Amino acid sequence: MKLDDLVLEAAQLPQKTIAVAAADDDKVLEVIEEALKRKLASFLLFGKEQRIKSLLDDPSVVNDDVEIIDTTGPEQSAHLAVKAVHEGKADLVMKGMVSTSVILKAVLNKDYGLRTGRILSHVAVFEIPFFDRFLFITDSAMNVSPSLEQKVDIVINAVEVAHKIGYPVPKVAPITAVEVVNPDMAATMDAAVLTQMNRRGQIKNCLIDGPLALDNAISFEAARYKGLESDVAGRADILLVPTVEVGNILYKSLVYFANASVGGFIAGAKAPIILTSRTDSTNNKLYSIAMALHSLKSETEAQNNYLVSH
Amino acid sequence: MKLDDLVLEAAQLPQKTIAVAAADDDKVLEVIEEALKRKLASFLLFGKEQRIKSLLDDPSVVNDDVEIIDTTGPEQSAHLAVKAVHEGKADLVMKGMVSTSVILKAVLNKDYGLRTGRILSHVAVFEIPFFDRFLFITDSAMNVSPSLEQKVDIVINAVEVAHKIGYPVPKVAPITAVEVVNPDMAATMDAAVLTQMNRRGQIKNCLIDGPLALDNAISFEAARYKGLESDVAGRADILLVPTVEVGNILYKSLVYFANASVGGFIAGAKAPIILTSRTDSTNNKLYSIAMALHSLKSETEAQNNYLVSH
């Protein structure tokens, strides 16, 4: 499967509405216009109405699928966009020209926010040239140095996303610098604990085996060389990284040096939160939207997807 | 410059001798035979003499440039190889079929070892397809979670290697998940401190500027987008990683996903220590040998190199 296929499939799903916080920006509107052309979603655009209208390449996109809500600035845009999802007027939040912290503050608001019992975490799916399948990486953006309990939530968030994208039982590799438990490296112990929690049914709907190093998580040859007896080694779908530094640097290494494409969003809230950055390519932003839309599939839609993809 | 050029240039340097600990292994002998063909060095091969002789593809390589020293096993091989360097009979140590911990134990031995005042650290140089220059990464193998003081040594070790390979004043980027100081991320504070130590002349012969994220350390466009005023951003030669996890995973990401070539060795001892692994390609092993040989250049040889390369 390709990320472009995810976009095509997303257009076939029942139409959802994306609330964009601070849409009054040329780059943000560029991807929104592209998404509208591909019939990916309807949009509620929060921001300065006049500015939004003046920045549109093609003003005719403002039709039944687009509503512009005039606001006083980015903070109010974030507040109203999140509230629109809270009230059921929209299904996803997308960050426009407003800082991530402002969006997240609104998301975590007790009155109109989108909290669940779980922590928020970033889930990214990569398409890497010459690599034969998707690779999910989590969490490369939100949680700096997650505790074991937080890692459990991070895995659950990623497994739910993978499930909706066509992985009934994704293989999860908690990756560290080595594939053996080393008491001097706390992440190797967390990896072992997560593995056993999975075997005891405490983390469901996936297969966890770690610690693994990156090479033996994704390469059969490297796994075989180390003599690893594992259903995950060599064929991991989801890489759980130990810290945000590992995740961020691995993410950028794949984009800058391996020419990978990527989509991602924040999972763990009541609705997906799409945090694209100005420097992301338009395609990567579309992939993020498509991935977030897939995550909203019903169980039946997800099951149908297995039949098609696998 | 290419890593293949480093190999060609290494063959032109005054001949050095490599003491190989536990050379009685087909993969180890494969790279030694290749190095001999390219006239990179002379060798002292420690190991089971009969086994070494029987494993050689071309027994005629055992000539004036090769001496085999029969040993009782890997531990004695490591002991004697390190001792040979200590006694001036060889110039570098190379790991054969013996565990890294056994070699390092010998290197750190107080009587015949190779300690200096500095810590040992791994220095790797990458040639990445479609990236226009070498990228040094340190430390991706030795120090799990280095302290600030250890990071100073790690930088000095890498700067000395880069100097001998043709970088009079290498640009050093301490990379983290972000390019701003964040008290919740200790590595960003270490990065800022290292930068200021460099400006105060406490770390010489290089230009340090951090924290930087991977993208703005290596891409001008990403650096410009963040408005970074820096002589290092966008053009870093050396990436200092915060932990072995970051280094190891970045290293493997470059090799497995970006198809990068790499050479590396342990610096900081009285002599370079080459630690190749069975899964490394023969080329990467040769690059490691070449890089270690370059690090033994005299100051005059290094200066001549600047005239040629720059």
Interface residues (C-beta under 8 A of the other chain):
Chain A: I128 F130 F131 V144 I175 T176 A177 V178 D184 M185 A187 A213 L214 D215 I218 S219 E221 A222 Y225 V241 P242 T243 V244 E245 V246 G247 N248 I249 L250 K252 S253 L254 V255 Y256 F257 A258 N259 A260 R278 T279
Chain B: I128 F130 F131 V144 I175 T176 A177 V178 D184 M185 A187 A213 L214 D215 I218 S219 E221 A222 Y225 V241 P242 T243 V244 E245 V246 G247 N248 I249 L250 K252 S253 L254 V255 Y256 F257 A258 N259 A260 R278 T279
